[in-house]
Amino acid sequence: MNEEDASVVRAERDASPRRYSNWDPNDSLFQRYQSLNPQQRQALHRQASTASTATSSSASSSSAPPPQLEEIRTANISRSPTNISNSVTHYETHPHAIERIETHRTQHSTTVGATVKSRTRSKTQEIPAMGAGKPYPMMLPEKEEFVVEFDSFEDPRHAQNWPMKKKLLIGAMLAYDALAATMGSSIFSSGIRGVSQTFHVGEEVGTLGTSLFVFGYAFGPIMWAPMSELYGRRLPLVIASFGFSIFAIGVAVAKDVQQVMICRFFDGLFGSCPLAVVAAAFADMFNNKTRGLAIAVFSATVFMGPLLAPFIGGFISISYLGWRWTEYISAIMGFSAFGLIVIFLPETYPPIILVNKAAELRRKTKNWGIHAKQEEIEVDFKELITKNVSRPMRILFTEPIVLLITLYMSFIYGLLYLFLTAYALVFQGKYGMNGGVGGLPYFGMVAGEVIAFAVVVFQNPGYARKLEANNNIPVPEWRLPIAIVGGVVFSGGLFWFGWTGFEGDKIPWIVPTLSGLFTGFGIFSIFLALLNYIVDAYLMFAASALAANTFLRSGFGAVFPLFATYMFNSMGIQWASTLLGCVALVLVPLPIVFLLYGKKIRGRSNFAPALDIQQDKRRDEESRGNDDSDEKFTLENGENGEKKEA
């Protein structure tokens, strides 16, 4: 934990005091942290960094922070209330409306450039004069009184209060944008042979078109995520959908293979925006009761896109249209999404909605002091690097939970794109299907993902009841059981696919196709469960943890297709699938370990707040206090009884 990390927790405290009081009501963390002299702080940070860079053989001990830091982080935890007015002045009394205000303040305080530290450089520069000999005006008397908020909990401006019909239409539009981007990642794979023949290169070079697109996924969120926090969800989606379409046309009209590769990379860079922003827009519109299902729908479109595209691209590639029209189709989908977003998509991000409201009030009242909290932000490049590059990498390599889960998810994500090669080798190579028909067996995996989605929907009410019974404090380990089941099923699907598909006509084609039920179910259930586990475990640092996760798994997704052909041809389809199945089987115990010991690991983390652990400690203390009171009462009654008998 360094000064930048401490500033994130400090921002959470300042922005959301009532919610923060559940963790550290007496502000003991910063009182004790600030009481350390500079030498003690440096020593504390050196101990944390030394522990974080220890070898994997001592990972269990290295994940524990220094005793002083742990004592500061967990001292004096209770659930005593905190007076919100100390930090935020407003007149709202509805508890959910107050929660929304605090959430918006948290979003503002953790946005790039929002902290006071980021503005110190501008203060050292000379302040320009007002001009015309005017003196500087006095500061606003009570700045908080000029900050706009939502009218009430039922304010129709807030995205969560929009009519359900409107939210469903917007959700469908955003899901289509995400589907267009994910289909663009794999539709090119059907035309690799045509690309190789057109530009006289090997098919391995042609496969780079898919790999570079997925590699663009790794770098895109670094740009799109902070842009969506600064300027809202609509602007990056508009820019990205247009850029995605333009670079798809660039591939379609390419004069040489270099142009194909460069345009495919930037196509992926722009195509990654829906993956980073659409889920956030869903979170803007749907509350806690329906948000889980909305994100599950979004995840389903993200995973189905790469599996739906190959048969479409296959039929186009073998027709008179040729491989270039696979990219024209991708561009058409991108431009249609661009038109829908430009015409019909309103802003969903609450801080930007308030910016628009403040602008309207300024125009109508001529009071130029009225503003939204978001308008106080000043972008700082150093802070941008710290929050979007430095911290994600530190979390990835110092947090065992994030590192191991990211490796598991990266392996699964890599196999999703490796299947683009494996299915072609089995159904086109062994069963003699053409490029179009050979893409139809992917529907087995799509059906498996639909089954996994249905299971998630079925389990959601039970999870909601447990969450409500636990004071709305999530226990991350509740997410893991379906990942355990999915891991076993997924590895079984790999064995099934390899040993039924390698002999071709000796086994009916439907048999290896049905293996997709297992692999599709496993991919969706593992991915969604582990993604939610990271979010629940790291809360205010979840964005950084997910950024690291996205970067590494996109790298795996880019690399796996490059060696897939060599592996399956040299080892044989059955033995290559066996190798992958064994690796998947070895990874199955990983969520079991976190289910059993994840709470202890999180308790030693420098980044995981571990609110459920603190609640358990409070309950234990209350239980011991009640037992002591009962014992004291029994002793007193016994003594009184003896005195009466005497």
C-alpha positions in Angstrom: 0.0 0.0 0.0 1.6 3.3 -1.1 0.4 6.9 -1.1 -1.6 6.5 -4.3 -3.4 3.5 -2.9 -4.1 5.3 0.4 -5.6 8.2 -1.6 -8.2 5.8 -3.1 -9.3 4.7 0.3 -9.2 8.3 1.5 -11.4 9.3 -1.5 -13.9 6.6 -0.6 -14.0 8.0 3.0 -14.6 11.5 1.8 -17.1 10.7 -0.9 -19.2 8.1 0.9 -18.9 8.7 4.7 -22.0 6.7 5.6 -21.0 3.6 3.7 -17.3 4.0 4.8 -18.5 4.0 8.4 -19.3 0.3 8.1 -15.6 -0.3 7.7 -13.7 2.4 9.7 -16.2 4.5 11.7 -13.6 6.2 13.9 -11.3 7.1 11.0 -8.6 5.2 12.8 -7.0 4.1 9.6 -5.8 7.5 8.5 -5.4 8.9 12.0 -2.8 6.2 12.7 -1.4 6.3 9.2 -0.9 10.1 9.3 0.6 9.9 12.7 3.6 7.9 11.3 6.6 10.0 10.6 8.1 10.0 7.0 10.8 7.4 8.0 8.2 5.0 9.5 6.0 5.4 6.3 8.9 4.6 4.1 9.8 1.6 6.1 6.2 0.4 6.1 6.0 0.7 2.3 9.3 -1.0 1.9 8.1 -3.9 4.0 4.9 -4.1 1.8 6.9 -4.0 -1.5 9.4 -6.5 -0.2 6.6 -8.9 0.8 5.0 -8.4 -2.6 8.1 -9.4 -4.6 8.8 -12.6 -2.8 9.0 -15.8 -4.8 6.0 -18.0 -5.4 7.4 -20.6 -3.0 6.6 -18.3 -0.2 3.4 -16.8 -1.7 1.3 -17.5 1.4 3.5 -15.5 3.6 4.3 -12.8 1.1 0.6 -11.9 0.7 0.4 -10.8 4.3 1.0 -7.1 4.9 3.3 -5.9 7.6 1.8 -6.2 11.1 1.8 -2.4 11.5 -0.1 -1.9 8.3 -2.6 -4.7 9.1 -3.2 -3.2 12.6 -3.9 0.2 11.1 -6.1 -1.3 8.4 -8.3 -3.4 10.7 -8.3 -1.4 14.0 -11.5 -0.4 15.8 -14.0 -1.7 13.3 -17.6 -1.3 14.2 -20.9 -0.3 12.6 -21.5 3.0 14.4 -23.2 5.6 12.3 -21.4 8.5 10.8 -22.8 12.0 10.3 -22.9 12.6 6.5 -23.2 16.3 6.9 -19.6 16.5 7.9 -18.6 15.9 4.3 -21.6 16.4 2.1 -24.3 19.1 2.5 -27.6 18.2 1.0 -31.3 18.1 2.0 -32.2 14.6 0.8 -33.5 12.1 3.4 -34.4 9.0 1.4 -31.8 6.4 2.3 -31.5 5.1 -1.3 -31.1 8.7 -2.6 -28.4 9.3 -0.1 -26.7 6.1 -1.2 -26.8 7.3 -4.8 -25.3 10.7 -3.9 -22.5 9.0 -2.0 -21.9 6.6 -5.0 -21.7 9.5 -7.4 -19.2 11.2 -5.1 -17.2 8.1 -4.9 -17.1 7.8 -8.7 -16.0 11.5 -8.9 -13.3 11.1 -6.2 -11.8 8.0 -7.9 -11.9 9.4 -11.4 -8.6 10.2 -13.1 -7.6 13.8 -12.1 -10.2 14.3 -9.4 -7.8 14.4 -6.5 -6.2 17.5 -5.1 -2.8 16.0 -5.6 -3.3 16.0 -9.4 -3.7 19.8 -9.3 -0.6 20.8 -7.4 1.4 21.2 -10.6 -1.0 23.8 -12.0 -0.8 25.8 -8.8 2.9 26.3 -9.2 2.3 28.1 -12.5 1.5 31.8 -12.7 -2.2 32.5 -12.5 -3.4 34.7 -15.4 -5.0 38.0 -14.6 -8.7 38.6 -14.8 -8.1 41.3 -17.5 -9.3 44.9 -17.9 -7.8 45.7 -14.5 -10.4 43.6 -12.7 -9.5 42.1 -9.3 -10.0 38.5 -8.6 -13.6 37.9 -7.4 -14.2 36.4 -4.0 -14.7 32.6 -3.8 -18.2 31.1 -3.8 -19.5 31.4 -0.2 -20.7 27.8 0.2 -19.5 25.8 -2.8 -21.5 22.8 -1.9 -24.7 24.8 -2.3 -23.9 25.4 -6.0 -23.4 21.7 -6.7 -26.4 20.1 -8.5 -27.8 16.8 -7.4 -30.8 14.7 -8.4 -34.1 15.9 -7.2 -35.1 12.8 -5.3 -34.8 9.0 -5.3 -37.5 9.0 -8.0 -35.9 11.7 -10.2 -36.7 10.7 -13.8 -33.4 12.0 -15.0 -31.6 9.2 -13.2 -31.1 6.2 -15.5 -32.3 3.7 -13.0 -35.7 5.5 -12.9 -36.3 5.3 -16.6 -39.2 3.2 -17.8 -38.3 -0.5 -18.0 -39.3 -0.5 -21.7 -36.8 2.3 -22.4 -34.1 0.5 -20.5 -34.7 -2.8 -22.3 -34.5 -1.1 -25.7 -31.3 0.7 -24.7 -29.9 -2.6 -23.3 -30.7 -4.4 -26.6 -29.0 -1.6 -28.6 -25.8 -1.8 -26.4 -25.9 -5.6 -26.5 -26.0 -5.4 -30.3 -23.0 -3.0 -30.3 -21.1 -5.5 -28.2 -22.2 -8.4 -30.4 -20.9 -6.6 -33.5 -17.5 -6.0 -31.9 -17.1 -9.6 -30.7 -18.3 -11.1 -34.0 -15.7 -9.0 -35.7 -13.0 -10.7 -33.7 -13.7 -14.1 -35.2 -15.5 -13.6 -38.6 -12.0 -13.0 -40.1 -10.9 -16.5 -39.2 -13.2 -17.9 -41.9 -11.3 -16.0 -44.6 -7.8 -16.8 -43.5 -7.3 -19.2 -46.4 -8.5 -16.5 -48.9 -6.2 -13.9 -47.3 -3.3 -16.2 -47.6 -4.0 -16.9 -51.2 -4.6 -13.3 -52.1 -1.3 -12.0 -50.6 0.7 -15.2 -51.1 1.5 -15.7 -47.4 1.3 -18.7 -45.1 -1.9 -19.4 -43.1 0.1 -18.7 -39.9 0.6 -15.2 -41.1 -3.1 -15.0 -42.0 -4.0 -16.1 -38.4 -2.2 -13.0 -37.2 -5.3 -11.1 -38.3 -7.3 -12.7 -35.6 -4.5 -12.5 -33.0 -3.8 -8.8 -33.6 -7.5 -8.0 -33.2 -7.7 -9.8 -29.8 -4.4 -8.1 -28.9 -6.1 -4.8 -29.5 -8.5 -5.8 -26.7 -5.6 -5.7 -24.3 -4.8 -2.0 -24.8 -8.3 -0.6 -25.6 -9.7 -0.5 -22.1 -6.7 1.5 -20.9 -8.1 4.3 -23.1 -11.9 3.7 -23.1 -12.5 3.1 -19.3 -11.1 6.5 -18.1 -12.7 8.3 -21.0 -16.1 6.8 -19.9 -15.5 8.0 -16.4 -14.6 11.5 -17.5 -17.0 12.2 -20.4 -19.7 9.6 -19.9 -20.6 6.4 -21.7 -22.1 7.8 -24.9 -19.0 9.6 -26.3 -16.6 6.7 -26.3 -19.2 4.4 -27.7 -19.9 6.8 -30.6 -16.2 7.2 -31.3 -15.4 3.5 -31.0 -18.3 2.3 -33.2 -17.3 4.7 -35.9 -13.6 3.8 -35.7 -14.4 0.1 -35.6 -16.4 0.4 -38.8 -13.7 2.5 -40.6 -10.9 0.1 -39.8 -13.1 -2.9 -40.9 -13.4 -1.2 -44.3 -9.6 -0.7 -44.2 -9.2 -4.5 -44.0 -11.7 -5.1 -46.7 -10.0 -2.8 -49.2 -6.4 -3.7 -48.2 -3.7 -3.6 -50.9 -1.2 -5.7 -49.0 -1.0 -7.9 -45.9 0.7 -5.2 -43.9 -2.5 -3.0 -44.2 -4.6 -6.0 -43.2 -2.6 -6.5 -40.0 -2.4 -2.9 -39.0 -6.1 -2.3 -39.6 -7.0 -5.5 -37.7 -5.1 -4.3 -34.6 -6.8 -0.9 -34.6 -10.1 -2.6 -35.4 -9.7 -4.6 -32.1 -8.6 -1.5 -30.3 -11.8 0.3 -31.1 -13.9 -2.9 -30.8 -12.8 -3.3 -27.2 -14.8 -0.2 -26.2 -18.2 -2.0 -25.8 -16.5 -4.7 -23.6 -15.2 -2.0 -21.2 -18.2 0.4 -21.3 -21.4 -1.5 -22.0 -21.3 -3.3 -18.7 -20.8 0.0 -16.9 -23.8 1.4 -18.8 -25.9 -1.6 -17.7 -24.8 -0.9 -14.1 -25.9 2.8 -14.5 -29.4 1.7 -15.6 -30.2 -1.4 -13.5 -30.2 -1.6 -9.7 -28.8 -4.3 -7.4 -31.9 -6.5 -7.9 -31.7 -6.7 -11.7 -28.1 -5.7 -12.4 -26.7 -9.3 -12.1 -29.1 -10.6 -14.7 -28.3 -7.6 -17.0 -24.6 -8.3 -16.8 -25.2 -12.0 -17.4 -27.1 -11.0 -20.6 -24.2 -8.8 -21.7 -21.7 -11.6 -20.9 -23.7 -14.0 -23.0 -23.6 -11.7 -26.1 -19.8 -11.3 -25.6 -19.2 -15.0 -25.6 -21.7 -15.9 -28.3 -20.3 -13.4 -30.8 -17.0 -15.2 -31.5 -19.0 -18.5 -32.0 -21.8 -17.1 -34.2 -19.5 -15.4 -36.7 -17.5 -18.4 -38.2 -20.4 -20.0 -40.0 -21.5 -16.6 -41.4 -18.0 -15.8 -42.5 -17.6 -19.3 -43.9 -20.6 -19.1 -46.2 -19.5 -15.6 -47.4 -15.9 -16.8 -48.0 -16.8 -19.8 -50.2 -19.3 -17.7 -52.2 -18.5 -15.4 -55.1 -18.3 -12.5 -52.6 -14.9 -13.7 -51.1 -13.2 -13.0 -47.9 -13.3 -9.2 -48.2 -17.0 -9.3 -47.6 -16.5 -10.8 -44.2 -15.1 -7.4 -43.2 -17.7 -5.4 -45.2 -20.4 -7.3 -43.1 -18.5 -6.4 -39.9 -18.4 -2.7 -41.1 -22.1 -2.7 -41.9 -22.9 -4.0 -38.4 -20.6 -1.4 -36.9 -22.1 1.5 -38.9 -25.6 0.3 -37.9 -24.6 0.3 -34.3 -23.0 3.7 -34.8 -26.3 5.1 -36.2 -28.4 3.6 -33.4 -26.1 5.1 -30.7 -25.9 8.5 -32.3 -29.7 8.8 -32.7 -31.2 6.9 -29.8 -28.7 6.4 -27.0 -29.0 9.0 -24.2 -26.3 9.5 -21.6 -26.6 6.9 -18.8 -23.7 7.9 -16.5 -25.2 9.9 -13.5 -22.3 12.4 -13.1 -22.6 13.5 -16.7 -26.4 13.6 -16.5 -25.8 16.1 -13.7 -23.3 18.0 -15.8 -26.0 18.5 -18.5 -28.5 19.5 -15.8 -26.0 22.1 -14.4 -25.5 23.5 -17.9 -29.2 23.9 -18.4 -29.6 25.6 -15.0 -26.7 28.0 -15.8 -28.3 29.0 -19.1 -31.8 29.5 -17.5 -30.8 31.2 -14.3 -27.7 33.1 -15.5 -26.0 31.9 -12.2 -22.6 30.8 -13.5 -21.6 29.3 -10.2 -23.9 26.4 -10.6 -22.0 23.2 -11.5 -21.8 19.5 -11.2 -19.1 17.7 -9.2 -17.8 16.1 -12.4 -16.9 19.6 -13.7 -14.3 20.1 -11.0 -12.1 17.3 -12.5 -8.8 18.2 -14.0 -7.0 15.4 -16.0 -3.5 14.6 -14.9 -1.3 12.3 -17.1 0.7 11.0 -14.1 -2.4 10.0 -12.3 -3.8 8.4 -15.4 -0.7 6.2 -15.7 -0.8 5.3 -12.0 -4.5 4.3 -11.9 -4.7 2.6 -15.3 -1.3 1.0 -15.7 0.8 1.0 -12.5 -1.8 -0.1 -10.0 -3.3 -2.9 -12.1 0.1 -4.4 -12.6 0.9 -4.2 -8.9 -2.4 -5.8 -8.0 -1.8 -8.5 -10.6 1.6 -9.6 -9.3 1.1 -9.0 -5.5 -2.4 -10.4 -5.0 -2.5 -14.2 -5.2 -6.2 -14.2 -5.8 -6.0 -11.9 -8.8 -2.9 -13.6 -10.2 -4.2 -17.2 -10.0 -7.8 -16.4 -11.1 -6.5 -14.3 -14.0 -4.3 -17.2 -15.1 -7.3 -19.5 -15.0 -9.6 -17.1 -16.9 -6.8 -16.4 -19.4 -6.5 -20.1 -20.2 -10.2 -20.4 -20.7 -10.3 -17.2 -22.9 -7.4 -18.5 -24.9 -9.2 -21.8 -25.6 -12.2 -19.8 -26.8 -10.2 -18.5 -29.7 -8.2 -21.7 -30.1 -11.5 -23.5 -30.9 -11.6 -21.4 -34.1 -8.7 -23.5 -35.3 -9.6 -26.8 -33.7 -13.2 -26.9 -35.0 -12.0 -26.2 -38.5 -9.4 -29.0 -38.3 -12.0 -31.5 -37.1 -15.2 -30.6 -39.1 -13.5 -29.4 -42.3 -10.4 -31.5 -42.2 -11.8 -34.8 -40.8 -15.5 -34.6 -41.9 -14.9 -32.8 -45.2 -17.4 -30.0 -44.5 -17.0 -26.7 -46.3 -16.3 -23.4 -44.6 -20.0 -22.5 -44.1 -21.4 -25.9 -42.9 -18.2 -26.4 -40.9 -19.1 -23.4 -38.8 -22.5 -24.7 -37.7 -21.1 -27.1 -35.0 -20.3 -24.0 -33.0 -23.9 -23.9 -32.1 -23.2 -26.8 -29.7 -21.1 -24.4 -27.6 -23.7 -21.6 -28.0 -26.3 -24.0 -26.6 -24.0 -24.8 -23.7 -23.6 -21.1 -22.9 -27.4 -20.7 -23.0 -27.8 -23.5 -20.5 -25.2 -21.9 -18.2 -27.0 -18.6 -18.5 -30.3 -20.3 -17.5 -28.6 -21.8 -14.4 -27.3 -18.3 -13.4 -30.8 -16.9 -13.8 -32.2 -19.7 -11.6 -29.6 -19.2 -8.9 -29.9 -15.4 -8.8 -33.0 -15.2 -6.4 -31.2 -17.4 -3.9 -28.1 -15.3 -4.0 -30.2 -12.1 -3.5 -31.8 -13.7 -0.4 -28.4 -14.6 1.1 -27.1 -11.1 0.4 -30.1 -9.5 2.1 -29.7 -11.7 5.1 -26.0 -10.7 5.4 -26.8 -6.9 5.6 -26.1 -6.6 1.9 -22.5 -7.3 2.5 -21.3 -9.7 -0.3 -19.2 -12.8 0.6 -17.1 -13.3 -2.6 -16.8 -17.1 -2.0 -20.6 -17.5 -2.7 -19.8 -17.0 -6.4 -17.5 -20.0 -6.7 -19.6 -23.2 -6.6 -20.8 -22.9 -10.2 -17.2 -22.3 -11.3 -16.2 -25.6 -9.7 -18.9 -27.4 -11.5 -18.1 -25.6 -14.7 -14.4 -26.5 -14.4 -15.1 -30.2 -14.2 -17.7 -30.1 -17.1 -15.3 -28.0 -19.3 -12.4 -30.4 -18.9 -14.8 -33.3 -19.7 -15.9 -31.5 -22.9 -12.3 -31.2 -24.1 -11.7 -35.0 -23.7 -15.0 -35.7 -25.4 -14.2 -33.4 -28.3 -10.7 -34.8 -28.9 -11.5 -38.5 -28.7 -14.7 -38.4 -30.8 -13.5 -36.0 -33.5 -10.1 -37.4 -34.5 -11.3 -40.3 -36.6 -13.7 -38.5 -38.9 -16.4 -40.6 -40.6 -16.0 -43.5 -38.1 -18.0 -41.4 -35.5 -21.0 -39.3 -36.5 -20.3 -35.6 -36.7 -23.0 -34.9 -34.1 -21.0 -36.6 -31.3 -18.1 -34.1 -31.2 -20.6 -31.3 -31.9 -22.5 -32.2 -28.7 -19.2 -31.9 -26.7 -19.8 -28.1 -27.2 -22.6 -28.4 -24.6 -20.0 -29.1 -22.0 -17.3 -26.7 -23.2 -19.8 -23.9 -23.7 -21.3 -24.4 -20.2 -17.9 -24.4 -18.7 -16.6 -21.3 -20.5 -19.6 -19.2 -19.4 -20.0 -20.4 -15.9 -16.3 -20.2 -15.0 -15.8 -16.8 -16.6 -18.9 -15.1 -15.1 -18.3 -16.6 -11.6 -14.7 -15.7 -11.3 -15.3 -12.2 -12.8 -17.9 -11.6 -10.1 -15.5 -13.0 -7.4 -12.9 -10.4 -8.3 -15.4 -7.6 -8.2 -16.9 -8.7 -4.8 -13.4 -9.2 -3.3 -11.8 -6.0 -4.3 -14.7 -3.5 -4.4 -13.1 0.0 -4.8 -10.0 -1.6 -6.4 -12.1 -3.9 -8.7 -11.6 -1.7 -11.7 -7.8 -2.0 -11.4 -8.0 -5.8 -10.8 -10.2 -6.2 -13.9 -7.9 -4.1 -16.0 -5.0 -6.4 -15.2 -7.3 -9.4 -15.8 -8.3 -8.0 -19.2 -4.8 -7.3 -20.3 -3.5 -10.8 -19.5 -6.4 -12.8 -20.9 -6.4 -10.8 -24.1 -2.8 -11.7 -24.5 -3.6 -15.4 -24.1 -6.5 -15.0 -26.6 -4.1 -13.5 -29.1 -1.3 -16.1 -28.7 -3.3 -19.4 -28.6 -4.5 -19.4 -32.2 -0.9 -18.9 -33.4 0.3 -22.3 -32.1 -3.0 -24.2 -32.4 -2.4 -25.6 -35.9 1.1 -26.8 -35.1 0.0 -28.4 -31.8 -3.0 -30.3 -33.3 -1.1 -31.4 -36.4 2.0 -32.6 -34.6 0.3 -34.2 -31.5 -2.9 -35.3 -33.2 -6.3 -34.0 -32.4 -7.0 -36.5 -29.6 -3.7 -36.0 -27.8 -3.7 -32.3 -28.1 -7.2 -32.2 -26.7 -6.1 -34.5 -23.9 -3.3 -32.2 -23.0 -5.6 -29.2 -22.9 -8.2 -31.2 -20.9 -5.5 -32.2 -18.4 -4.5 -28.6 -17.9 -8.1 -27.7 -17.4 -8.5 -30.5 -14.9 -5.4 -29.4 -12.9 -7.0 -25.9 -12.6 -10.3 -27.2 -11.3 -9.1 -27.2 -7.6 -8.2 -23.5 -7.8 -11.8 -22.2 -7.0 -12.1 -25.0 -4.4 -9.0 -23.6 -2.7 -10.4 -20.1 -2.7 -13.8 -21.4 -1.5 -12.1 -23.0 1.5 -9.3 -20.5 2.2 -10.2 -17.4 0.2 -11.4 -15.5 3.3 -8.1 -16.0 5.1 -6.2 -14.9 2.0 -8.3 -11.8 1.6 -7.8 -11.0 5.3 -4.0 -10.6 4.6 -4.5 -8.6 1.4 -3.3 -5.0 1.0 -6.1 -4.2 -1.4 -9.2 -6.3 -0.5 -11.5 -4.5 2.1 -12.8 -7.8 3.5 -16.0 -6.3 4.8 -17.5 -9.7 5.5 -14.5 -10.7 7.6 -15.0 -7.5 9.7 -18.7 -8.3 10.1 -17.8 -11.8 11.3 -15.4 -10.4 13.9 -18.1 -8.0 15.2 -20.6 -10.8 15.5 -18.0 -12.9 17.4 -17.3 -10.0 19.8 -21.0 -9.4 20.3 -21.5 -13.1 20.9 -18.7 -13.3 23.5 -20.1 -10.1 25.1 -23.5 -11.7 25.5 -22.0 -14.9 26.9 -20.0 -12.9 29.5 -23.2 -11.0 30.5 -25.2 -14.2 30.9 -22.4 -15.8 33.0 -22.2 -12.7 35.2 -26.0 -12.6 35.6 -25.9 -16.3 36.6 -23.2 -15.7 39.2 -25.0 -12.7 40.7 -28.2 -14.6 40.9 -26.5 -17.6 42.5 -24.8 -15.3 45.1 -28.1 -13.6 45.9 -29.7 -17.0 46.3 -27.0 -18.2 48.8 -27.4 -15.0 50.8 -31.1 -15.5 51.1 -30.7 -19.0 52.3 -28.1 -17.9 54.9 
